[in-house]
Amino acid sequence: MQIAKVRGTVVSSYKEPSLRGVKFLLVQFLDEEGQLLPKYEVAGDIVGAGIDEWVLVSLGSAARQVGETNKRPLDAIIPTTIASR
């Protein structure tokens, strides 16, 4: 998992049927000191994260290991928000 900050939402006009109901967020990764890195990812949000929140992002096959994302074509998900920094 990697720490990231939610920067915005991604709106689509059409989704593959298995992705219906999945909210997509644009996240920007952070370094170990909490500084923004020039690396972005679009991630499926399964916890209701909001803009400017810090989150953990699961990437690759780990993103498909939870019930909400099993058998969905997702490479990145937000499985949790970070309560304290």
Sine and cosine of phi, psi and omega as CSV:
sin_phi,cos_phi,sin_psi,cos_psi,sin_omega,cos_omega
0.00,0.00,0.44,-0.90,0.04,-1.00
-0.76,-0.65,0.50,-0.87,0.05,-1.00
-1.00,0.07,0.67,-0.74,-0.01,-1.00
-0.55,-0.83,0.23,-0.97,0.07,-1.00
-0.90,-0.44,0.72,-0.69,0.02,-1.00
-0.96,0.28,0.83,-0.56,-0.05,-1.00
-0.96,-0.27,-0.39,0.92,-0.02,-1.00
0.03,-1.00,0.01,-1.00,0.04,-1.00
-0.96,-0.26,0.41,-0.91,0.06,-1.00
-0.89,-0.45,0.87,-0.50,-0.03,-1.00
-0.96,-0.29,0.74,-0.67,0.02,-1.00
-0.87,-0.49,0.52,-0.86,0.02,-1.00
-1.00,0.04,-0.35,0.94,0.03,-1.00
-0.54,-0.84,0.65,-0.76,0.06,-1.00
-0.81,-0.58,0.53,-0.85,0.18,-0.98
-0.84,0.54,0.68,-0.74,-0.12,-0.99
-0.76,0.64,-0.60,0.80,-0.03,-1.00
-0.95,0.32,-0.21,0.98,0.00,-1.00
-0.99,-0.13,0.00,1.00,0.03,-1.00
-0.88,0.47,0.70,-0.72,-0.02,-1.00
1.00,-0.02,-0.14,0.99,0.03,-1.00
-1.00,-0.03,0.81,-0.59,0.07,-1.00
-1.00,0.01,0.73,-0.68,0.01,-1.00
-0.97,-0.26,0.70,-0.72,0.03,-1.00
-0.82,-0.57,0.55,-0.83,0.12,-0.99
-1.00,-0.02,0.84,-0.55,0.01,-1.00
-0.88,-0.47,0.51,-0.86,0.07,-1.00
-0.88,-0.47,0.79,-0.62,-0.07,-1.00
-0.95,0.30,0.45,-0.89,-0.01,-1.00
-0.89,-0.46,0.48,-0.88,0.08,-1.00
-1.00,0.07,-0.09,-1.00,-0.07,-1.00
-0.92,0.39,-0.25,0.97,0.04,-1.00
-0.98,-0.20,0.09,1.00,0.01,-1.00
0.99,0.10,0.20,0.98,0.03,-1.00
-1.00,0.07,0.62,-0.79,0.00,-1.00
-0.92,0.39,0.69,-0.72,0.07,-1.00
-0.98,-0.20,0.38,-0.92,0.02,-1.00
-0.99,0.14,0.71,0.70,-0.02,-1.00
-0.76,-0.65,0.80,-0.60,-0.05,-1.00
-0.85,-0.52,0.35,-0.94,0.06,-1.00
-0.48,-0.88,0.53,-0.85,0.18,-0.98
-0.99,-0.12,0.81,-0.59,-0.07,-1.00
-0.78,-0.62,0.58,-0.82,0.11,-0.99
-0.97,0.24,0.79,-0.62,-0.05,-1.00
-0.99,-0.10,0.89,-0.45,0.00,-1.00
-0.94,-0.34,0.12,0.99,-0.03,-1.00
-0.82,-0.57,-0.03,1.00,0.00,-1.00
0.98,0.18,0.64,0.77,0.01,-1.00
-0.93,0.38,0.42,-0.91,-0.01,-1.00
-0.88,-0.47,0.20,-0.98,0.01,-1.00
-0.85,0.53,0.66,-0.75,0.01,-1.00
0.95,0.30,0.01,1.00,0.08,-1.00
-0.97,0.24,0.53,-0.85,0.15,-0.99
-1.00,0.05,0.66,-0.75,-0.06,-1.00
-0.66,-0.76,0.27,-0.96,0.22,-0.98
-0.99,-0.16,0.63,-0.77,-0.01,-1.00
-0.87,-0.49,0.81,-0.58,0.11,-0.99
-0.99,-0.10,0.71,-0.70,-0.06,-1.00
-0.88,-0.48,0.40,-0.92,0.09,-1.00
0.93,0.36,-0.58,-0.82,-0.07,-1.00
-0.89,0.45,-0.43,0.90,0.05,-1.00
-0.89,0.46,-0.44,0.90,0.01,-1.00
-0.94,0.33,-0.27,0.96,-0.03,-1.00
-0.95,-0.31,0.30,0.95,-0.06,-1.00
-1.00,-0.08,-0.08,1.00,0.00,-1.00
-0.96,-0.27,0.38,-0.92,-0.08,-1.00
-0.83,0.56,-0.65,0.76,-0.05,-1.00
-0.92,0.38,-0.37,0.93,-0.09,-1.00
-0.90,-0.44,-0.05,1.00,-0.01,-1.00
-0.84,0.54,0.76,-0.66,0.02,-1.00
0.91,0.43,0.41,0.91,0.11,-0.99
-0.93,-0.37,0.57,-0.82,-0.04,-1.00
-0.98,0.20,0.93,0.37,0.00,-1.00
-0.90,-0.43,0.72,-0.70,0.07,-1.00
-0.97,-0.24,-0.20,0.98,0.00,-1.00
-0.52,-0.85,0.70,-0.71,0.08,-1.00
-0.70,-0.72,0.34,-0.94,0.12,-0.99
-0.95,-0.32,0.98,-0.19,-0.03,-1.00
-1.00,0.00,-0.18,0.98,-0.03,-1.00
-0.31,-0.95,0.46,-0.89,0.15,-0.99
-0.99,-0.17,0.34,-0.94,0.00,-1.00
-0.98,-0.20,0.86,-0.51,-0.09,-1.00
-0.99,0.17,-0.58,0.82,0.00,-1.00
-0.68,-0.73,0.44,-0.90,-0.07,-1.00
-0.91,-0.42,0.00,0.00,0.00,0.00
